[in-house]
Amino acid sequence: MRYLSTRGGMAPQQFCDILIGGLAPDGGLVIPEYYPTIDATTLAAWRHLDYPQLATAIISRYVDDLPATVLAELIAQTYTAEIFATPDITPLRPLMPGVHILGLSNGPTLAFKDIAMQLLGRLFSHVLAQHGATLNILGATSGDTGSSAEYAMRGQANIRVFMLSPHGKTSPFQAAQMFSLNEPNIFNLAIRGVFDDCQDIVKALNEDAEFKNQYRIGAVNSINWGRVVAQIVYYFKAYFAVTDHDSQPVDMVVPSGNFGNIYAGHIARCMGLPLRRLIIATNENNVLDEFFRTGVYRVRPTAEVQHTSSPSMDISKASNFERFVFDLVGRDPTVVSQLWRQVREQGGFDLRTTPYWAEIAQYGFVSGTSTHADRMRTIRWVYEHYGDIIDTHTADGVKVGLEYRDPAVPMICQETALAAKFEAAIEEALGFRPPRPEGLDDLETLPQYVEVLPAEAQAVRKYIVDQIES
Ligand SMILES: *Cc1c(COP(=O)(O)O)cnc(C)c1O
């Protein structure tokens, strides 16, 4: 399997070459040269695999430059009951007749990002060791990504993580999750500013090519291909869990922000998994809902991004969306380059008058928006009728999913975080705090390890250099 850029400007590369990089050198996103299709016999055989076996079967189709035994071993170390609280890894539970909740949030940080990030940490560490190299991951987080990256990279040889978060502006639970880590390779930097300041600092340091090369600065953001590929697995696992034979259609509901998760669903569908609809649920920041309803992709200026009670979906643009558009325009990199020139120059594009818009229906996407009031109502309604406490992102999914409910087709709603992670919003909806998984009751009282710095790239740069050189 070779990898290309959506904009056509990258010589074909193998998995390990693109694993640690972010954007392709031409500014595009890395994509596999094709999606391997799965025939009926293989699909039937996969039905009986456990999570690590299924992950190995799927991911190995995209990785041919690691020995099969090494890949299988890294996967086996990742998807364990110790790390994900259950041997099912992504357990399914009934919500109401024909509607299921897919639990993707039983990893160490209680959000679905752990599923990919836990594997990524092990893959990074292995590939770096092969080259005798080290990597310093620099990131900015408003909550989920930062903690997920830190828990995945903690204790990994050859990797340091420098994670910027806005001082005093993450939830106490999220802050405690990150800051309570006492690991020599994890550095929490609380920046006196807002999330955008953190992102600007990361951007400024990344634009300093000399600093980046000298100090081997990398990222683990949501465009990383390794994260996407690991997410394909649970679409298959969940499909098998709600069907008893391989021709039954299933609808999948995905709370979406950067289009990473649901793009993995698109790949699963292209590989031959009988997913009928891929239902995109957005919050008030509904760039994606707008596109799938109207054919107009309109990136929001940062000032227009709303801070909502499903904060992990608060995005101004959907970074992985370019990968889907590459497929939509017949995998033509010239068209993608031209569309993203329009994004840069005019803030978006309109496909309605192009032949591509007529093709969109075949991909199975439908979409909807959920607001704060919808979220509160859905959390309350689900609790009162079914006794289940769902988090705010999952509630956006359930709200939009039920608008598309077809009793003839099983529906799976992805649970992308546990309610415990967003206590304040749950308390607003239900009048009480959700229970926490065992062992986390005293999280906020643990000692915290964090450096508070001013919102200045220079100060962050100096801190990083001092740590690396010490
Ligand atoms: C990151 C995140 C999402 C959005 O996922 P994308 O891959 O960016 O679409 C949804 N819910 C939660 C809880 C998340 O952390």
The ligand as an ORCA input file, in Angstrom:
! r2SCAN-3c Opt
* xyz 0 1
  C     -12.901     14.627     18.999
  C     -14.283     14.349     19.457
  C     -15.377     14.336     18.555
  C     -15.240     14.697     17.090
  O     -14.542     13.719     16.343
  P     -13.976     14.074     14.879
  O     -13.150     12.922     14.498
  O     -13.162     15.331     15.052
  O     -15.144     14.297     13.995
  C     -16.640     14.012     19.039
  N     -16.829     13.744     20.349
  C     -15.807     13.745     21.240
  C     -16.107     13.459     22.668
  C     -14.501     14.031     20.831
  O     -13.497     14.046     21.730
*
